[in-house]
Structure formats: C-alpha cells, structure tokens
Amino acid sequence: MWLPMAMATDLDASVQQALPRLETLYLELHQSPELSYQERQTSQRMAAELKQLGFDVTDNVGGYGVVALARNGDGPVIMIRADMDGLPIIEQTGKPYASKVTTLDANNNTVGVMHGCGHDIHMTSLIGTAAQLMQRKDQWQGTLMIVAQPAEEVGGGAKAMLNDGLYQTFALPDAVLGLHVSAAIPAGKVGTISGYALANVDSVDIVIKGKGGHGAYPHMTIDPVVLAARTVLALQTIVSREISPLEPNVITVGSIHGGAKHNIISDQVTLQLTLRSYNPEVREQQIAAIKRLVTGIAISVGLPESLMPTVVVHQDESIPSTYNDPQLAARVQQSIAAELGADNLVQAPAVMAGEDFGLFGRTEQQVPITLFWLGAVNPQEYQASIETHQALPSLHSSQFAPDYPLTLATGVRAMTRAALDAFAAQQPQQQ
C-alpha cells in the first residue's frame, strides 16, 4: 500500500520513505518485460497501481495504453507519460534480478525479452511521481493526467493512443512532461535540453531492379548488385553535398539483400535504410533526394520505365523529432535545479535516436512538451569509465543495468517538482 505522508515532510525525505516500495515495483517490472503490442500484464499492473492511488483509470487505450486522471479543482491539465514495452534482447547483465523471460515475436520466433531501454525505470518513476502528487493535492490545482504508453520501441504507441482519442476523450493537456534514462549520465544527475532533443526517424526500403543472367556474361545483363553498390555510395552525397552542413542528418543503409548464387546475376536487390534528422524540412529533402537519385542511376544504365526502382517509406514506423518547447524546457530546468541542486543538472546534447514522445506535441493543438534525461549509470562505474576510457553499455545493450535506487529517487524528485511547478505556472493570474 502507498502510505500517506505527513504534510510537513519534504520531497526528498518522502521519496526516500517510498523508495523500498518503488524498488520492489521496479524489480517486478524488470523481471516481467513484454514486447511492443504485447504489454497486457504490464498494462494491468500499471492500471492497478494507479487505481490504488485514487485515479480514475481507463485501460486498453490505443492498444494496451493506460490513462489515469485525478481532478483537483479548476486549473490546467498536466500530463506525465511513461512507456511500457521491452526489447527482444537476452539479458546478460549477470544481475540476480535479470530477466529470464522468453516469448514469441511477431514473426513467431522465440526471443528473449529485456527492459534494455529503461522503460521499467520510466514506469516506476511515473508511479512514484503520481503517488507524491496525490499526497500533495494541497500544492496543486487542476487535472493530473498520467499516461502509460505501449509500443514506443516500434514507434506506434503514441500514435495509437492519440488516434484513439487521448486528447479528445480524456483531456487536452496544457503541458506534457516525460523522462528517459541516459546511459551516458551518472545516476543522481539530470540532463536537460531545449529545442530539438531526438530525431525524425524513417524506415525506407529501396528495391533496385535489373536484368539478370549468367555471371559469365555480364554484358548481357543490367546488374542490380552493381547498381546497389553505386546507390549506397551515392546516398551519402545527399548528406554531404545536398543538405546544409548546418542541418544534422543521417542516411544509413542497414541491410542489403540480393542474389542467390555465385554465378547468377539477379533481377533485383533490396536495400533497407534508416533516415535521421531534426528539421521536418530536411526529412522531406532526404526522401525526395533518394527517390530522384535512385531513379537517375536506373535511367543512366538504360533501364525501361517498367524496371524503375521503388522507394517505400514505412509510414507506420515513421516518427517525428522530439522538440522540447523552449519555455517549458526552461521552467523544467529551473524546477529540477531547485530540487536537486544546480550541480546535479547537466546540459544534454541532442541525439539521433528516436522517441515517439514527440508526437504528443505534433497534434493540431500544438501542446508544449518536454523530455529530460535521467542519469542511470552507477557514479563509481561512470567515473571509472572516464579514467580507463572504457565505453559504458549503451541503451539497448544486453548489459545495460541502471543504478536503480539512486535513479528512481532522482527521477521521482525531478518529475514531481517539475509537475508541481508546471501546475503553478499555468494557473491564471489573480485579478
């Protein structure tokens, strides 16, 4: 049970009092991860925790999403979001609480499952923050909206919840707050950033066609493997020669498939790409340039219109960049500095990873959002990595293991203070 705190207790002491309960919840979530679109038990656990705290809870929103509302008089709506899905990774941390879960993935393959991106920390911090805010209802006024989101790892969960009427059916937030663990910041510290924080992400397939034949008679064919090789190199000129060097962007060819035997020239080759950028205009420029470039290469070797390459952008996997509203980000930064101390606040760089959190700010209502980075590395291990120049396990690594007690305590304190100040900042001025 979540026990009410004495109103005179400060936030730090209250979080420390709640920490054993939060650690237990974290370990349970860590040992029972579920893949994207399979988060049924995780969703039920989050719904149960929030009901226990006194929220009005609705589950199965946009799949296994959970929405919890606490209305506390007139005032703004502040939404706090965490994601729930795990990754198809066999955990190799060696921790006694390591996940041993296996399951079938979407292709019916047996895979290990691990919270290798810190979503167990996110969920536990969300519950801890919700508990603190419910215990402090005399310190805020308005509606607290807690969202546990499925399918972040495949870029589908936020989109599904929004399409299922998140803002229309439940409440339209005045601000949306989120956090994400960092594998590059020591536990106890928080990283903040204003403006672009995470990238646009697109998955693109290019099917390059040709005229196959015998490998001994290449002059009687149009070899798609050679065209694919030209394409891979030419794609990098989009980054280096077509897009401004002041606009960060990446085009990576992650997979090439073509051919079946040494002496057969195939009829086609498939390339699989990931595109990254921040500026939405750069994203459009990348896609347009890819289509033009591959068509030009095909024309240059005399392929007919019927054998022009195809470029498919997988819209279901596309997510926009996360843009931290500058004013909201500045307020959150001030709140966290006041709570944790300025020495525990760092300026985080923008990264080319993706996060569908950005979608919550991309609706027609243009809700301001901000996401901050929660340090998760054991401080001693972090210092040792600097001294020895040894890289730390990254997010999505089978060896990623957060320093969860300190990370959770920091996350709950930071998010609780940010939410309390967000409520205060959104209150109408008294006449």
N, C-alpha and C positions, 0 to 999 in steps of 0.2 A: 504494500500500500504506500501511496505517496502521502507523507505526513505533513500537515500544515506547519509552517514555520512561525516563530514568534515575529511579530511585525518589526521589532527593533533589530532583528538580525540583519547584518549587511549581506550583500550579494555573495561575496567571496565565502563567508562562513556558511551561508545557506547552501551554496553549491557543494562545498566540502562535506556538509552533512548528508547531502543527497548522493554523493559520489559512489558509495558502495552499491546502492540500488542501480545506479546508472552503469556501473562496471558489470554487474550481473546481466543487465539487459544487453549490453554490448557483446558480451561473450556468447550469449544465447543467439543473438543475431549473426554473429560471426560464424558460428558453427552450423548455421542452418540457412546458407545462402540459396537463392533461387535465380535462375536465368531470366533475362528480359522476357516479358509476356507470360512468365510462369510464377509470378510473385504472390500466389494465393495465400500461403500461410504467413508470409511476411506482412501482407496487407491486413490479414485478420489480426495479427499481433499488434500492429500499429493502431488499428481501429480500437482494439480493446484497451490499449494504454490510454488513448485519448478520451474514450468514454469514461474511464476511471477518473480522469482529471476533471470531468464535468462538461466536456464539449458536446455539442450537437454534431454527431458524426454521420457521414454518408460514405459508404464504400462502393466499390465497383464503378468508379467514375473514370471513363476513358480506359476501360480495362480494369486493372486492379488498383486504380488510384483511390486515395482516401482524402476526403475534405472534412475538416473539423472547424466549427465556428463557435466562438464564445462572444456573445454580445454583452457589452458592458456600458450601456447608455449611448447617447449620441456622440458621434465623433468619427474619425477616419477609420478606414479599413486597412490594416497592415497584414500583409500575407508573408508567411515564412514557409519556405519549401525545402524538402529534402528528397533525394532519390533512393530507390529501394533495391534495384537489381544488382545481381552479382555477375561475374565473368566466367567463361569456360576455361578455367585455369586449375591445374592441380597444385594446391598449396605446398610450398617447400620451405616454409619458414622455420620448421623444427619446433614451433611453439607447442606446448602441451594442449592448447586450445585450438590447434589448427583445424580447419575444415577438412572433413573426410567425405564430404558429400559428392556423389556422382549422380548423373541424370542423363536423359536423352535430350539432345539438342534438336533444333528444327529440322535437321537432316537425318534424324533417327540414329545419330552416333552417340555412343556413351562418352561423356566428358566429365572431368572434374569440375567443381564449382567453388569459387572463392570470391570473397569481397576484396578484390585486389585494387579497387579504386576508392576505398574508404567509405562506401555507402553505409556500412554499419556504423561508422563514426557519425555520419551525417544524420542518420535516423535517431541514434541515441542522443545526439546533441539537440535534435528537434524536440524529442520528448522532454529532455531536461529543461530546455528553454520554455516549453509550453507549461511545465509544472511551475517554474519560477514566476511566469507571468500570471498564471491563475492564482498564485499565492499573493500576488501584488496588485490585485484589482483596484485597490485604492490609489494606485500610482499611474493608472492609465484609463482612458475613456474612449470608447469606440467599439470596433469589432476586430477581434483577433482571428485570423484565418490561417489554419495550419494545413499544409498540403504535403502528403506523402505520394510521390510520383513514381510510376513504374517506367520501365523501358527507356531509361536515359542512355544506356550504353549503345543502343541501336538508333537513337535519335527520334524515337516515335512517341514517347510517353507524354511529354509536354503538349505536343501537337494533338494527341488523342484526348487529353483532358480539356484542352481549350475547345476542340471541336464538339465535345460532349457538353458544352455549356458552362464551363467553370466560372467564367465571369458573368454570364447571364443568369444562371440558375442560382448561384450561391451569393457572390458579392463581387463588385468591381473594386479591386484594391486601389488605394491611394499610393502605395509603395509596396514593392516586393523585395524581400531580403533572402539571401542564400549564402551558404558557405561551401567550401570544398577543401578537403585535406590537401596538403602540399607535402611532397616527398623531398623538397629542397629547402624547407624552413624548419628550424628546430621547434619542438613542442614547447608551448608556453608563449610563443610569438604568433603574430597575425600579420599577413601581408595584404595591403590594400592597393587598389589601382583605380584610376578614373579614366573614363572613356573605354576604348576597345580593350577587352580583357582576354577573350578567347575568340577563335577564328570561325569564319564561314567554313563549312565542310560539305564537299560534294563528292559522291562516288560516281565515276564515269567509266563506261565501257566503250571501247573503240573496236569495231570489227573491221579488219582490213582484208579486203578480198583480192584475189588474183586469178591466174590461170595456171593450174597445176600441171604436173607432168613428171617425166623421169629426171632424176638428179644429174644424169649424164648429158642431158640436152637442155640446159637452162635457157638457151637462146630461143627455144620453142615455147617458153612459158613466160609468165609475169609473176615473179616470185614474191609472195606476200611476206615471207620472212625478211627478205631484204627491205621491203617497204616498211615493215615494222621497225627494223633497225634504224632506218632513216627517220622514221617518225619519233622514236624515243629520243634521239639526239635533237631533232628539230623542235620538239616540245619545250626544251629548255631555253630556246631562244625567245619564247613567249615571255618567260620570266626575266631574262637578261636583256632583251632588246625591244620588247613591245610595251611592257608595263613600266611605269616610272620607278626608278630605284628608290624613291621615297615611299613607295607603297609595298609593304611586305606581302609576299605571296609565295606559294609553293605549288609545284606540279610534280607529283611523284608517280612513276609507273611501278606499281607494286606487284604486278603479275603479267606474264606473257604465256600464252598457250597457243601452240600451232604445230602441225606436222605430226607424223606417226612413225616414220621410219627413215633411216639414214639416206636412202637413195630416192626418196619421193619428195617432190616439191608439192606442197599442199595447196589447197584452194583458198584457205583463209587463216588468219591469225587474230586472236583476241587479246587486247591489252586492257588491263584494269588499272584505273588511276584514282588517286585521291587528290583533290584540289583544296588548297587552303588560302585564305585571305582574310582581311578585316573589312575593308571597304566593300559594300554591296556592288558598287560600280566596277570594281576590279574583278569580282566574281563573274559578272556578266561578260567582261572583257576576256577573261580566261576561256570561258565556254565558247564564245564566238570565235576566238582565235584558233582554238582546237579544231572546230568544225571547218574553218577556212583552210587551215594548214593541211589537214589530212586529205581534204578534197583536192587541194593543189598538188600534193605528191602523187595522188592517184591519176590525175589528169596528165601529169608530166611523163608518165610511163605509158600513156595511151590506153588506159582502161576505159571501157564504154560506160555510159550513164548507168546501165544496169548493174555495174560492179563497183559503183562508188562506195566508199566506206560509210559505215553507220556510226553515229555517236549517240549514245544513250546516257542521259543524266538521270540517275535514280532519285526521283523527287521524294520518295518515301524515306530515303536515307539522308536527304539534304537538311542541314540546319543552319540558321543564320549565326553570325557572330554575336557574342555577348557584349553589349555596350552598357557599361556602368554609367548611369546618369550622373554627370559631374556634381550636381548639387547634392543629390542623395549620397553619393560616394564620399563627399567631403564631410557630411554630417556623420556618417557611419564611422569614418576615420576618427573624427573628433570624439565620438562616443567611446570607441574602443580604446583610444589613447587615454581617455579619462578613467576608464575602468581598469585597464591593465598596466598603465604607465607608458609614456612615450617610448621608453627604451625597448618595449616589447612589441612595437609597431614597426614594420618594415615596408618599404615601397617595393611592390612586386612588379615584375615585368609582364607585359602581355605575352601570351604563349599561342602557338599554332594548334594546340589541341582544341577540340570542340566540346560544347556543352549545350544541351537544348534548353537550359535555363534562359537563354537569350530570347526564346520565343515568347516568354511571359511579358516582355516589353515590346513585342513586334505586332501586337494587335492594333486595330484601328483606334483604340483608346490611348495608345502610346503611354502605357503605365510606366513610371520610372522604376528601374530595377537596379540592384547592385549585388554583386557576389564578391566575397572576400576569401582569401586563402588562409586556412587554418594549419599552422605548423604541426607536423606529426612525427618528426624524427626525434628519437631519443637524443637529448642535448649532448651527452657524452659521445655517442656514436657520430653525431654531426661534427663535433669538434675533431674527433679522430680522423674523420674523412678529409677534413681540411688539412690536417697535419701530414697525413700519409698520401694525399692526392688520390685516394681510392673513391671511386664513384659509389654513391648510395643506391640501393634498389629503388627503381622508379615506380610510379603508378603503373598498374597493370603487370607488374612483376610478380612472379610466384613467390618471391622472397620479401615482398613489401609487408612490413609489420609495424604499424603505428605504436608509439608510446601512448597507449590508450588512456591511462588515468589522467596524465597531465593534459593530453589533447582534449579529452572530454571536458575537463574542468575549464580549460581556456575557452573552448567553443561555446559552452553554455553561458559563461560570464559575458563573452563578447557579444553573442547574439541577443541575450536578454537586455543588456544595456542599449544596444543598437535599436531594438524594438521599442523599448520604453521611450527613448529619445525621439524615435520616429513618430510615435503617437503624440508626443508633446509638440513636435514641430508642425504637425498637420492640424492641430487644433485651431479653430477660428479665433482671431484676436477679439478680446473683450472690448466692447464699446464703453 
